Amino acid sequence: MDELKFVNQLENNGELFYQNFKKLGDFYNLRHKNKVLDYISNHKGIIVLLNELKPHLVKNFPNAKFDLTYYTDPESDKFSHIILYVKVDEYTFDNGVMDGIDAIFWDFVPLMQKLNIISNFSLMPALYN
């Protein structure tokens, strides 16, 4: 299905949106779950992006964990967005995690532009807790 058509369905069907949001929790660790839910409910294309990202994340970071969190700039609420943390071991963190993250990010820029969410989402590296 076309990504924009699916976003339109998510916008017009609250149950479909919530079902798809709940499914995100099967793969992503949702930190600040209610804030993430509120933010994504206003930027539904993020669900499409996250679904498309899954196989690429698994392929490039098979041992990683993936945390979704809501971030608000301490200076202004206007600069809030969703951050996807790619959590890896120290060796991976020190040896190329950013190359992999950058490659994925740049591959998905056209989709983020199409969904009009490029300023609403970022990918960042992190270490396992």
C-alpha positions as CSV (number, residue, x, y, z in Angstrom):
1,M,0.0,0.0,0.0
2,D,1.2,3.5,-0.7
3,E,2.7,5.2,2.4
4,L,0.5,8.3,2.1
5,K,-2.7,6.3,1.8
6,F,-1.8,4.3,4.9
7,V,-1.1,7.5,6.8
8,N,-4.5,8.8,5.7
9,Q,-6.1,5.6,7.0
10,L,-4.2,6.1,10.3
11,E,-5.5,9.6,10.5
12,N,-9.1,8.6,9.9
13,N,-9.3,5.5,12.0
14,G,-8.3,5.8,15.6
15,E,-8.5,2.1,16.3
16,L,-6.2,1.3,13.4
17,F,-3.8,3.9,14.6
18,Y,-3.8,2.6,18.2
19,Q,-3.3,-1.0,17.0
20,N,-0.3,0.0,14.9
21,F,1.1,2.0,17.7
22,K,0.8,-0.9,20.1
23,K,2.6,-3.2,17.6
24,L,5.6,-0.8,17.7
25,G,6.1,-2.0,21.3
26,D,6.8,-5.6,20.0
27,F,10.0,-4.4,18.5
28,Y,10.9,-1.0,20.0
29,N,11.3,-0.2,23.7
30,L,8.8,2.7,24.1
31,R,10.3,5.1,26.7
32,H,8.0,7.9,27.8
33,K,5.2,5.8,26.2
34,N,2.4,8.4,26.7
35,K,4.5,11.2,25.4
36,V,5.6,9.1,22.4
37,L,2.0,8.2,21.8
38,D,0.9,11.8,21.9
39,Y,3.6,12.9,19.6
40,I,3.1,10.2,17.0
41,S,-0.6,10.8,17.1
42,N,0.2,14.2,15.6
43,H,2.8,12.8,13.2
44,K,1.3,9.5,12.1
45,G,3.8,9.1,9.3
46,I,6.4,8.1,12.0
47,I,4.5,4.7,12.3
48,V,5.1,4.1,8.6
49,L,8.8,5.0,8.9
50,L,9.3,2.8,12.0
51,N,7.7,-0.2,10.3
52,E,9.9,0.3,7.2
53,L,13.0,0.7,9.4
54,K,12.7,-2.6,11.2
55,P,14.3,-5.0,8.7
56,H,17.1,-2.5,8.0
57,L,17.8,-2.1,11.7
58,V,17.9,-5.9,12.3
59,K,20.1,-6.4,9.3
60,N,22.7,-3.8,10.2
61,F,22.5,-4.1,14.0
62,P,21.5,-7.8,14.7
63,N,22.5,-7.5,18.4
64,A,21.1,-4.1,19.1
65,K,18.2,-2.9,21.1
66,F,16.0,-0.1,19.9
67,D,14.6,2.6,22.2
68,L,12.0,5.1,21.1
69,T,11.9,8.2,23.2
70,Y,10.3,11.6,23.2
71,Y,12.7,14.5,23.3
72,T,11.9,18.1,24.1
73,D,14.5,20.8,23.7
74,P,15.0,22.4,27.1
75,E,14.9,25.8,25.5
76,S,11.6,25.4,23.6
77,D,8.8,22.9,23.3
78,K,8.6,23.8,19.6
79,F,11.7,21.6,19.0
80,S,10.5,18.3,20.2
81,H,10.8,15.1,18.2
82,I,11.1,11.3,18.5
83,I,14.6,9.8,18.9
84,L,15.3,6.2,18.0
85,Y,18.3,5.1,20.0
86,V,20.3,2.2,18.5
87,K,21.7,0.6,21.6
88,V,24.8,-1.5,21.0
89,D,27.7,-2.9,22.9
90,E,30.9,-0.8,23.5
91,Y,32.9,-2.5,20.7
92,T,30.2,-1.7,18.1
93,F,29.7,1.7,19.5
94,D,33.4,2.5,19.1
95,N,33.8,0.8,15.7
96,G,31.3,2.0,13.1
97,V,27.9,2.4,14.7
98,M,27.5,5.9,13.3
99,D,28.4,4.7,9.7
100,G,25.6,2.2,9.9
101,I,23.2,4.8,11.4
102,D,24.1,7.4,8.8
103,A,23.6,4.9,5.9
104,I,20.2,4.0,7.2
105,F,19.2,7.6,7.8
106,W,20.2,8.8,4.4
107,D,18.5,5.8,2.7
108,F,15.3,6.9,4.4
109,V,15.4,10.6,3.8
110,P,13.2,10.4,0.7
111,L,10.5,8.5,2.7
112,M,10.7,11.0,5.6
113,Q,10.4,13.9,3.1
114,K,7.4,12.2,1.5
115,L,5.8,11.7,4.9
116,N,6.7,15.2,5.9
117,I,8.4,14.0,9.1
118,I,12.0,14.7,8.5
119,S,12.2,17.2,11.4
120,N,10.2,15.0,13.7
121,F,12.6,12.0,13.9
122,S,16.2,11.3,14.5
123,L,18.5,8.2,14.9
124,M,21.2,8.2,17.5
125,P,23.7,5.7,18.9
126,A,23.7,4.6,22.5
127,L,25.4,2.0,24.7
128,Y,23.5,-0.9,26.4
129,N,22.5,0.0,29.9
